[in-house]
């Protein structure tokens, strides 16, 4: 079993978010809360706080990209077969509506062939508290053999 997934299962949602932020401090800017983590699916929430808002009072584009990369990266980390590694190479996003509430990021890999050798496209959608999709991302992950 993948060490990232084993760690999540042993420490739980809140502690896992803290550990991830220690390993990758930039994610601490969004103060992520993991809700569900399993191979093929990751759900992460962020609170709408003043320090991640733009001049319009909605969640800033960079914060939405940050949580999308976190969810997509975690999905990739725990879903790839053993002996593989990954790194994001590009991300295309679409801002669909102002993000004025807390957000839930969902990375759903149920339709992905995780044995694809070179590149994977990871979809991530962000929803507001009313269930409206406010942001979408397609993250291209380069996949290589572990050394």
C-alpha positions in Angstrom: 0.0 0.0 0.0 1.2 3.6 -0.7 2.8 5.3 2.2 0.9 8.6 1.7 -2.4 6.6 1.9 -1.2 4.5 4.9 -0.3 7.7 6.7 -3.7 9.3 6.0 -5.5 6.2 7.3 -3.4 6.2 10.5 -3.6 9.9 11.4 -7.0 11.1 10.0 -8.2 14.2 8.2 -7.0 17.0 10.4 -3.5 15.7 11.3 -3.0 14.7 7.6 -3.6 18.3 6.5 -1.0 19.5 9.0 1.6 16.9 7.8 1.1 17.8 4.2 1.6 21.5 5.0 4.8 20.7 6.8 6.1 18.7 3.8 4.9 21.4 1.3 4.6 24.7 3.2 3.0 26.6 0.4 -0.2 24.6 0.9 -0.4 26.1 4.4 -1.6 29.4 2.8 -5.0 27.7 2.1 -5.2 25.8 5.4 -6.6 22.7 3.7 -8.9 20.2 5.4 -8.9 16.7 3.9 -12.4 15.2 3.9 -11.9 12.0 2.0 -8.8 10.4 0.6 -8.7 7.0 -1.2 -7.2 5.7 -4.4 -9.3 7.2 -7.2 -10.8 10.0 -5.1 -9.7 12.9 -3.0 -11.8 15.7 -1.4 -10.3 18.7 0.2 -12.0 21.8 1.7 -10.8 25.3 2.3 -12.4 28.1 4.3 -13.2 31.5 2.7 -10.9 33.7 4.7 -9.9 37.4 4.2 -6.2 36.4 3.7 -7.1 34.4 0.5 -9.6 36.8 -0.9 -9.1 39.1 -3.9 -10.2 42.7 -4.2 -13.8 41.5 -4.9 -14.1 39.6 -1.6 -14.1 36.2 -3.3 -11.5 33.5 -3.0 -8.4 34.5 -5.1 -7.6 32.6 -8.3 -4.2 31.5 -6.8 -5.8 29.9 -3.8 -8.2 28.0 -6.0 -5.3 26.8 -8.2 -3.4 25.8 -5.0 -6.2 23.6 -3.6 -6.7 22.1 -7.1 -3.0 21.2 -7.3 -3.1 19.7 -3.8 -6.2 17.6 -4.5 -4.9 16.5 -7.9 -1.4 15.8 -6.6 -2.7 13.8 -3.7 -5.0 11.8 -6.0 -2.0 11.0 -8.2 0.2 10.1 -5.3 -2.1 7.5 -3.8 -3.6 6.1 -7.0 -0.4 5.4 -9.1 0.9 1.9 -9.2 3.9 1.2 -7.0 7.2 2.0 -8.8 5.9 5.2 -10.4 6.5 8.9 -9.6 4.9 12.0 -10.9 5.3 15.8 -11.3 2.7 18.3 -12.7 3.7 19.7 -16.0 0.8 22.0 -16.8 -2.6 23.1 -15.5 -5.5 24.7 -17.4 -8.3 26.2 -15.4 -11.7 27.7 -15.9 -13.2 30.2 -13.5 -16.9 29.6 -13.7 -18.3 31.8 -10.9 -17.1 34.0 -8.0 -16.1 31.8 -5.1 -17.8 33.6 -2.2 -18.1 30.7 0.2 -16.0 27.9 1.6 -14.9 25.6 -1.2 -14.7 21.8 -1.7 -12.2 20.5 -4.2 -12.9 17.1 -5.7 -10.3 15.2 -7.7 -12.1 12.2 -9.1 -9.9 9.7 -10.8 -12.4 6.9 -11.3 -12.2 7.3 -15.1 -8.4 7.3 -15.3 -6.3 4.4 -16.5 -3.5 4.7 -13.9 -1.3 2.3 -15.9 -0.8 4.9 -18.6 3.0 5.2 -19.0 3.8 8.9 -19.7 1.1 11.5 -19.0 -2.2 11.6 -17.1 -4.9 14.3 -17.1 -6.2 14.8 -13.6 -9.6 16.6 -13.4 -10.4 18.7 -10.3 -13.6 20.6 -9.7 -14.3 23.2 -7.0 -17.7 23.6 -5.5 -19.2 26.3 -3.2 -21.3 25.5 -0.2 -24.5 25.6 -2.4 -23.1 22.9 -4.7 -22.3 25.3 -7.6 -19.2 24.4 -9.6 -17.1 27.6 -9.4 -13.8 26.3 -10.9 -12.4 23.5 -12.9 -8.9 22.3 -13.6 -7.2 19.8 -15.8 -3.7 19.0 -14.5 -1.3 17.2 -16.7 1.0 14.9 -14.7 4.2 13.5 -16.1 4.6 9.9 -15.0 8.0 8.2 -14.8 9.5 5.1 -13.3 10.8 5.6 -9.7 14.6 5.5 -9.4 
